[in-house]
Amino acid sequence: MKVDGTLREAWGTLRFDRLPQHDYDNDRRVKNPTVQLFYDTEKHEFRCFKKFNLVNA
């Protein structure tokens, strides 16, 4: 659910091992445990969302 209350439907994967080569482990940014990173299989890019706002998995 977005901040304005509307729903955003997204199709993606958490299986980064099935994606093209990317250096995930060497990312030095601080990980936020309240945010989920995923690969959007429709837009072919990485996206994220706040776990608290997830309506249905």
Biopython code that builds the backbone (N, CA, C, O; Angstrom):
import numpy as np
from Bio.PDB.StructureBuilder import StructureBuilder

atoms = [
    (1, "MET", "N", (0.844, -1.164, 0.000)),
    (1, "MET", "CA", (0.000, 0.000, 0.000)),
    (1, "MET", "C", (0.897, 1.237, 0.000)),
    (1, "MET", "O", (1.857, 1.325, 0.766)),
    (2, "LYS", "N", (0.571, 2.172, -0.859)),
    (2, "LYS", "CA", (1.364, 3.391, -0.950)),
    (2, "LYS", "C", (0.938, 4.363, 0.143)),
    (2, "LYS", "O", (-0.089, 4.163, 0.792)),
    (3, "VAL", "N", (1.722, 5.406, 0.346)),
    (3, "VAL", "CA", (1.475, 6.374, 1.404)),
    (3, "VAL", "C", (0.095, 7.014, 1.264)),
    (3, "VAL", "O", (-0.555, 7.307, 2.267)),
    (4, "ASP", "N", (-0.357, 7.233, 0.032)),
    (4, "ASP", "CA", (-1.663, 7.879, -0.170)),
    (4, "ASP", "C", (-2.833, 6.908, -0.020)),
    (4, "ASP", "O", (-3.984, 7.302, -0.207)),
    (5, "GLY", "N", (-2.558, 5.645, 0.313)),
    (5, "GLY", "CA", (-3.612, 4.663, 0.538)),
    (5, "GLY", "C", (-3.963, 3.810, -0.667)),
    (5, "GLY", "O", (-4.708, 2.839, -0.536)),
    (6, "THR", "N", (-3.445, 4.151, -1.834)),
    (6, "THR", "CA", (-3.718, 3.344, -3.015)),
    (6, "THR", "C", (-2.821, 2.115, -3.015)),
    (6, "THR", "O", (-1.772, 2.098, -2.371)),
    (7, "LEU", "N", (-3.241, 1.098, -3.736)),
    (7, "LEU", "CA", (-2.464, -0.134, -3.820)),
    (7, "LEU", "C", (-1.611, -0.134, -5.075)),
    (7, "LEU", "O", (-2.041, 0.323, -6.134)),
    (8, "ARG", "N", (-0.392, -0.655, -4.943)),
    (8, "ARG", "CA", (0.480, -0.836, -6.097)),
    (8, "ARG", "C", (0.713, -2.331, -6.239)),
    (8, "ARG", "O", (1.209, -2.983, -5.319)),
    (9, "GLU", "N", (0.358, -2.860, -7.382)),
    (9, "GLU", "CA", (0.611, -4.274, -7.643)),
    (9, "GLU", "C", (1.968, -4.412, -8.303)),
    (9, "GLU", "O", (2.282, -3.691, -9.250)),
    (10, "ALA", "N", (2.759, -5.326, -7.811)),
    (10, "ALA", "CA", (4.087, -5.544, -8.373)),
    (10, "ALA", "C", (4.350, -7.045, -8.451)),
    (10, "ALA", "O", (3.964, -7.800, -7.558)),
    (11, "TRP", "N", (4.994, -7.457, -9.502)),
    (11, "TRP", "CA", (5.393, -8.855, -9.689)),
    (11, "TRP", "C", (6.902, -8.898, -9.672)),
    (11, "TRP", "O", (7.567, -8.224, -10.459)),
    (12, "GLY", "N", (7.442, -9.707, -8.757)),
    (12, "GLY", "CA", (8.885, -9.739, -8.643)),
    (12, "GLY", "C", (9.380, -11.012, -7.997)),
    (12, "GLY", "O", (8.624, -11.954, -7.761)),
    (13, "THR", "N", (10.672, -11.012, -7.717)),
    (13, "THR", "CA", (11.312, -12.183, -7.122)),
    (13, "THR", "C", (12.319, -11.746, -6.067)),
    (13, "THR", "O", (12.889, -10.656, -6.120)),
    (14, "LEU", "N", (12.509, -12.639, -5.113)),
    (14, "LEU", "CA", (13.553, -12.466, -4.107)),
    (14, "LEU", "C", (14.731, -13.388, -4.395)),
    (14, "LEU", "O", (15.720, -13.381, -3.661)),
    (15, "ARG", "N", (14.632, -14.183, -5.460)),
    (15, "ARG", "CA", (15.678, -15.151, -5.831)),
    (15, "ARG", "C", (16.748, -14.461, -6.674)),
    (15, "ARG", "O", (16.768, -14.591, -7.898)),
    (16, "PHE", "N", (17.633, -13.730, -6.005)),
    (16, "PHE", "CA", (18.667, -12.988, -6.708)),
    (16, "PHE", "C", (19.669, -13.906, -7.400)),
    (16, "PHE", "O", (20.376, -13.478, -8.313)),
    (17, "ASP", "N", (19.735, -15.181, -6.967)),
    (17, "ASP", "CA", (20.653, -16.124, -7.602)),
    (17, "ASP", "C", (20.200, -16.470, -9.025)),
    (17, "ASP", "O", (20.983, -17.040, -9.786)),
    (18, "ARG", "N", (18.980, -16.148, -9.400)),
    (18, "ARG", "CA", (18.467, -16.441, -10.740)),
    (18, "ARG", "C", (18.491, -15.223, -11.651)),
    (18, "ARG", "O", (17.931, -15.256, -12.747)),
    (19, "LEU", "N", (19.126, -14.162, -11.211)),
    (19, "LEU", "CA", (19.185, -12.926, -11.980)),
    (19, "LEU", "C", (20.563, -12.762, -12.605)),
    (19, "LEU", "O", (21.503, -13.461, -12.226)),
    (20, "PRO", "N", (20.689, -11.846, -13.557)),
    (20, "PRO", "CA", (22.017, -11.576, -14.123)),
    (20, "PRO", "C", (22.992, -11.162, -13.031)),
    (20, "PRO", "O", (22.583, -10.679, -11.975)),
    (21, "GLN", "N", (24.263, -11.349, -13.284)),
    (21, "GLN", "CA", (25.312, -11.080, -12.305)),
    (21, "GLN", "C", (25.211, -9.669, -11.741)),
    (21, "GLN", "O", (25.105, -8.696, -12.487)),
    (22, "HIS", "N", (25.245, -9.571, -10.443)),
    (22, "HIS", "CA", (25.226, -8.286, -9.742)),
    (22, "HIS", "C", (25.980, -8.473, -8.436)),
    (22, "HIS", "O", (25.943, -9.552, -7.845)),
    (23, "ASP", "N", (26.647, -7.455, -7.994)),
    (23, "ASP", "CA", (27.483, -7.551, -6.803)),
    (23, "ASP", "C", (26.678, -7.172, -5.556)),
    (23, "ASP", "O", (26.886, -6.101, -4.986)),
    (24, "TYR", "N", (25.758, -8.051, -5.130)),
    (24, "TYR", "CA", (24.889, -7.777, -3.994)),
    (24, "TYR", "C", (25.648, -7.765, -2.679)),
    (24, "TYR", "O", (25.403, -6.912, -1.827)),
    (25, "ASP", "N", (26.556, -8.695, -2.511)),
    (25, "ASP", "CA", (27.221, -8.854, -1.227)),
    (25, "ASP", "C", (28.198, -7.732, -0.904)),
    (25, "ASP", "O", (28.499, -7.495, 0.265)),
    (26, "ASN", "N", (28.690, -7.047, -1.913)),
    (26, "ASN", "CA", (29.652, -5.981, -1.669)),
    (26, "ASN", "C", (28.997, -4.608, -1.579)),
    (26, "ASN", "O", (29.694, -3.594, -1.582)),
    (27, "ASP", "N", (27.688, -4.561, -1.499)),
    (27, "ASP", "CA", (26.981, -3.304, -1.321)),
    (27, "ASP", "C", (27.225, -2.835, 0.110)),
    (27, "ASP", "O", (26.854, -3.525, 1.058)),
    (28, "ARG", "N", (27.831, -1.694, 0.269)),
    (28, "ARG", "CA", (28.239, -1.223, 1.587)),
    (28, "ARG", "C", (27.190, -0.339, 2.268)),
    (28, "ARG", "O", (27.424, 0.173, 3.363)),
    (29, "ARG", "N", (26.049, -0.165, 1.628)),
    (29, "ARG", "CA", (25.002, 0.644, 2.259)),
    (29, "ARG", "C", (24.451, -0.091, 3.474)),
    (29, "ARG", "O", (24.426, -1.321, 3.510)),
    (30, "VAL", "N", (24.016, 0.664, 4.453)),
    (30, "VAL", "CA", (23.441, 0.088, 5.668)),
    (30, "VAL", "C", (22.090, -0.536, 5.317)),
    (30, "VAL", "O", (21.243, 0.107, 4.697)),
    (31, "LYS", "N", (21.897, -1.791, 5.720)),
    (31, "LYS", "CA", (20.651, -2.497, 5.447)),
    (31, "LYS", "C", (19.590, -2.060, 6.452)),
    (31, "LYS", "O", (19.867, -1.959, 7.647)),
    (32, "ASN", "N", (18.387, -1.803, 5.971)),
    (32, "ASN", "CA", (17.275, -1.426, 6.824)),
    (32, "ASN", "C", (16.366, -2.642, 6.954)),
    (32, "ASN", "O", (15.795, -3.078, 5.954)),
    (33, "PRO", "N", (16.211, -3.203, 8.145)),
    (33, "PRO", "CA", (15.410, -4.421, 8.299)),
    (33, "PRO", "C", (13.913, -4.209, 8.054)),
    (33, "PRO", "O", (13.172, -5.186, 7.944)),
    (34, "THR", "N", (13.455, -2.968, 7.966)),
    (34, "THR", "CA", (12.036, -2.710, 7.719)),
    (34, "THR", "C", (11.716, -2.557, 6.233)),
    (34, "THR", "O", (10.555, -2.387, 5.859)),
    (35, "VAL", "N", (12.748, -2.616, 5.386)),
    (35, "VAL", "CA", (12.575, -2.444, 3.943)),
    (35, "VAL", "C", (12.977, -3.728, 3.229)),
    (35, "VAL", "O", (14.003, -4.327, 3.548)),
    (36, "GLN", "N", (12.164, -4.147, 2.261)),
    (36, "GLN", "CA", (12.432, -5.359, 1.491)),
    (36, "GLN", "C", (12.854, -5.000, 0.066)),
    (36, "GLN", "O", (12.123, -4.307, -0.642)),
    (37, "LEU", "N", (14.010, -5.460, -0.347)),
    (37, "LEU", "CA", (14.491, -5.298, -1.710)),
    (37, "LEU", "C", (13.984, -6.464, -2.544)),
    (37, "LEU", "O", (14.003, -7.605, -2.081)),
    (38, "PHE", "N", (13.531, -6.200, -3.768)),
    (38, "PHE", "CA", (13.128, -7.265, -4.675)),
    (38, "PHE", "C", (13.413, -6.836, -6.099)),
    (38, "PHE", "O", (13.615, -5.654, -6.379)),
    (39, "TYR", "N", (13.426, -7.818, -7.005)),
    (39, "TYR", "CA", (13.644, -7.540, -8.416)),
    (39, "TYR", "C", (12.291, -7.574, -9.107)),
    (39, "TYR", "O", (11.630, -8.613, -9.120)),
    (40, "ASP", "N", (11.872, -6.456, -9.679)),
    (40, "ASP", "CA", (10.595, -6.353, -10.381)),
    (40, "ASP", "C", (10.753, -7.016, -11.747)),
    (40, "ASP", "O", (11.497, -6.530, -12.600)),
    (41, "THR", "N", (10.042, -8.137, -11.948)),
    (41, "THR", "CA", (10.194, -8.906, -13.185)),
    (41, "THR", "C", (9.453, -8.287, -14.362)),
    (41, "THR", "O", (9.647, -8.719, -15.498)),
    (42, "GLU", "N", (8.615, -7.294, -14.124)),
    (42, "GLU", "CA", (7.951, -6.587, -15.220)),
    (42, "GLU", "C", (8.764, -5.384, -15.674)),
    (42, "GLU", "O", (8.872, -5.124, -16.873)),
    (43, "LYS", "N", (9.338, -4.648, -14.728)),
    (43, "LYS", "CA", (10.133, -3.459, -15.064)),
    (43, "LYS", "C", (11.609, -3.784, -15.262)),
    (43, "LYS", "O", (12.364, -2.955, -15.771)),
    (44, "HIS", "N", (12.027, -4.990, -14.860)),
    (44, "HIS", "CA", (13.412, -5.448, -14.989)),
    (44, "HIS", "C", (14.382, -4.513, -14.264)),
    (44, "HIS", "O", (15.402, -4.087, -14.805)),
    (45, "GLU", "N", (14.015, -4.213, -13.006)),
    (45, "GLU", "CA", (14.894, -3.407, -12.169)),
    (45, "GLU", "C", (14.599, -3.713, -10.712)),
    (45, "GLU", "O", (13.576, -4.309, -10.375)),
    (46, "PHE", "N", (15.525, -3.290, -9.854)),
    (46, "PHE", "CA", (15.348, -3.506, -8.430)),
    (46, "PHE", "C", (14.402, -2.458, -7.867)),
    (46, "PHE", "O", (14.431, -1.295, -8.271)),
    (47, "ARG", "N", (13.564, -2.886, -6.930)),
    (47, "ARG", "CA", (12.609, -2.011, -6.251)),
    (47, "ARG", "C", (12.654, -2.369, -4.770)),
    (47, "ARG", "O", (13.282, -3.356, -4.384)),
    (48, "CYS", "N", (12.003, -1.586, -3.959)),
    (48, "CYS", "CA", (11.890, -1.910, -2.545)),
    (48, "CYS", "C", (10.571, -1.381, -2.012)),
    (48, "CYS", "O", (9.921, -0.536, -2.629)),
    (49, "PHE", "N", (10.191, -1.898, -0.852)),
    (49, "PHE", "CA", (8.974, -1.439, -0.202)),
    (49, "PHE", "C", (9.132, -1.616, 1.300)),
    (49, "PHE", "O", (9.954, -2.404, 1.767)),
    (50, "LYS", "N", (8.337, -0.877, 2.036)),
    (50, "LYS", "CA", (8.328, -1.040, 3.492)),
    (50, "LYS", "C", (7.536, -2.281, 3.824)),
    (50, "LYS", "O", (6.394, -2.421, 3.386)),
    (51, "LYS", "N", (8.118, -3.186, 4.590)),
    (51, "LYS", "CA", (7.465, -4.453, 4.914)),
    (51, "LYS", "C", (6.133, -4.237, 5.610)),
    (51, "LYS", "O", (5.205, -5.022, 5.416)),
    (52, "PHE", "N", (6.019, -3.199, 6.406)),
    (52, "PHE", "CA", (4.792, -2.890, 7.126)),
    (52, "PHE", "C", (3.631, -2.630, 6.161)),
    (52, "PHE", "O", (2.477, -2.880, 6.509)),
    (53, "ASN", "N", (3.920, -2.131, 4.955)),
    (53, "ASN", "CA", (2.890, -1.767, 3.990)),
    (53, "ASN", "C", (2.493, -2.906, 3.070)),
    (53, "ASN", "O", (1.626, -2.726, 2.215)),
    (54, "LEU", "N", (3.102, -4.076, 3.220)),
    (54, "LEU", "CA", (2.764, -5.216, 2.376)),
    (54, "LEU", "C", (1.365, -5.701, 2.725)),
    (54, "LEU", "O", (1.069, -5.996, 3.883)),
    (55, "VAL", "N", (0.500, -5.782, 1.702)),
    (55, "VAL", "CA", (-0.883, -6.200, 1.913)),
    (55, "VAL", "C", (-1.039, -7.686, 1.722)),
    (55, "VAL", "O", (-1.711, -8.336, 2.522)),
    (56, "ASN", "N", (-0.430, -8.257, 0.672)),
    (56, "ASN", "CA", (-0.574, -9.676, 0.367)),
    (56, "ASN", "C", (0.652, -10.151, -0.386)),
    (56, "ASN", "O", (1.155, -9.465, -1.276)),
    (57, "ALA", "N", (1.122, -11.316, -0.027)),
    (57, "ALA", "CA", (2.313, -11.858, -0.705)),
    (57, "ALA", "C", (1.930, -13.061, -1.536)),
    (57, "ALA", "O", (2.787, -13.661, -2.184)),
]
sb = StructureBuilder()
sb.init_structure("model")
sb.init_model(0)
sb.init_chain("A")
sb.init_seg("    ")
for serial, (resi, resn, name, xyz) in enumerate(atoms, 1):
    if name == "N":
        sb.init_residue(resn, " ", resi, " ")
    sb.init_atom(name, np.array(xyz, "f"), 0.0, 1.0, " ", f" {name:<3s}", serial, name[0])
structure = sb.get_structure()
